[in-house]
Amino acid sequence: MTTPPDRTPPAPKSTLWTRPNPKPRTARTALSEAQKARARQRADEAGRRYPNLVDNMWASRHLAKDGSIKA
């Protein structure tokens, strides 16, 4: 059985660190101390010594500057 032409498998996604940043330089902001602490905590829970790019992206997307969960 062959797959129909409209159901092609998805192309492999590139890794986060090889893609260009979608935000212009002026729109980028640094993580607050509370966000950094939560990223460190998340890395520690996963057994890493320090937060990686994914932990930092999670903190910037899901946490407010004061460290509370964004609604």
N, C-alpha and C positions, 0 to 999 in steps of 0.2 A: 504494500500500500504506500503510495507516495503522498507527500504533503502538497496541498494546493499552493499555487504560487503566491497567494496573499498571506500565507502563514509561514513566512520564512523565519528562521530563528533570529533572535535579536543579536545585534552586533555587540561584541564585548566592550564594556565600558572602560574608559581609561581610569587610571588611579587618580586619587585626589591631588597628589603632589605633582602630577604632570600636567594638570589642566591649568589654564590661566585663571586668575582671580576674577570673578564676574563683577565685583564692585570696583568702581574707580577709586583711585588712591585717596581722594578727598572724602569719600563716603566710609572708609574703613575706620574703625575705632578699636582701641585696645581693650582687653578684658579688664574688668574691675577686680579689686582684690578679692571680693566675695566670689566672683565667677572663677578666678584662678584657684581659690581654695576648693570649690566644688569640683573643678576639673582634676585637681590633685587627688581629691578623695575618690573620684571615679576611677582614676588610674590605679590607686592603691588597692581598691576593691577588686580590680581585674588582675592584680599581681604585677603591675608595672611600677618601676621606680619613679617615673615622672610622667606627666601627661603628654600624650602625643597629639597630632593634628586633629584626630577624630574627637578626642576628649575636649579640646579647645573649641572645635566647631559646635559640639553638643552644648557646651556652656554658653556660647554666644547666641545660639538659636533658642534654647529652652529656658534660659535664666535671665531675669531682669538684672540691672546693674547692682541692685542690693542683694542679689543672691536668691531671691524668691522665684518660684516657678511662674513663668509668663502665662497669662490666661488666654 
